[in-house]
């Protein structure tokens, strides 16, 4: 069976690698949010690798067009360094990539059905509620999460940015029981909304959500990058213990399934 290791890149970014293939998900490898958008949203953690140094990408999965996921200071440089890589995303993401000069043959629309990603992995896009589920006139999603399926049917869910809504729970449960869920825990609240930050799940919601979809393991993410948008490791541990959550909390590096 093909084995994939997972390394956390910060925010909602991940690197998945097997002996033969490497996949990147939402790599945010710059300080572009501060530079281009909000001056006081300063990157809190070091850049783990410079985008122009990444030569091993086979596929890059992007969940939505916000620049901490679809980064103009990361993706063009990564695309140039990994000229073999192709990019998957919803329509707004593909439009951004076209603006940045990527050719059509390197772009693929995220599909809500199983497609072969690389040997040993299949891919299915699912809705993301950020802050609600949105579709265009053709029915295509504006924001997505990604489900990866291994050779023996194991499922892993990379949420990107999403809150909890019943449609998402029903969609995921319809795909099967999950081994691993990578979930954003920068909760939506009044103070974040007041300054234009669209939050996601609370830590409590993430554990309850994982239980709903049957995930045996959870990787809380999207809490480390910006001071105004954080959660705390101690908070995650405390709530897990108080809820007596049955799922294992992962840290980086870890295995995909």
Residue, then its C-alpha position, 0 to 999 in steps of 0.5 A: x500500500x502506498x504510504x503518505x507522510x504529512x508535514x504541516x506548513x502553517x495556517x491550513x497548508x500541508x505537504x503530502x509525500x510518498x516515495x514517488x509523489x508530492x502534493x501541496x495543499x493551500x501553501x502560504x509561504x510568505x507574509x502577503x496578508x500583511x503586505x497586500x491586505x491587513x498591515x497588522x496581520x503579521x506572520x507569527x511563524x517562520x516560513x518553512x520553505x521558500x516557494x521558489x525552492x520547491x521543485x518536487x510538487x506534482x499537484x497543488x490543491x487550493x481550497x479557495x481564493x483568500x490569499x492565506x490559501x491562494x497566495x500570490x507570493x507563493x503560487x506563481x513562484x512554486x509553479x515556476x520552480x515545479x514546472x511539472x505541477x498541476x493545480x486543482x481548485x474551484x473556479x475563483x482560484x483558477x481565475x486567479x491562477x490564470x491572472x498570474x500566468x498559469x496555462x490552462x493545461x496546468x489547471x483542473x477544476x475541483x470536482x465533486x466526484x472521485x478522480x485519480x490524483x496520483x498513484x495510491x490516492x483519489x480526490x473528491x471535492x466537498x462543499x465548504x461553508x466560508x461563511x456559507x456554501x456558495x455556488x455559481x450559476x453552473x452549480x460549481x462551488x466557490x470554496x471547497x474542502x478535499x477528501x483523499x481516499x487511499x488504496x484500501x478505502x481510507x479517507x482523510x479530509x482537508x477542510x480548508x476554511x469552513x464552519x459546521x453546517x448540516x449539508x457538509x456533515x451529510x456530504x462527508x458521511x455519505x462518502x464513508x467513515x473517516x480516518x483523519x480530519x484536518x480541521x480549522x479551529x480559528x473560531x468565528x466570533x464577534x470581534x473577528x467578524x468586526x474586523x473582517x476576519x471570517x472564522x471557522x470552527x471552534x475547538x469544541x465544534x471541531x471535536x464534535x464534528x470529528x465525532x459526527x463523521x467518525x474520524x479517528x484522528x484530528x489535526x487542528x490547524x489554522x490557529x497558528x499564523x496570526x495573533x488576532x486569529x489564534x487558538x492555543x495548544x493548551x485550549x485544544x488539549x483542555x477541550x479534548x480532555x473535558x469532552x473525553x473525545x475519542x479521536x487522537x490529536x495529531x501533530x506534524x509530521x504524521x501519516x495521512x491515514 
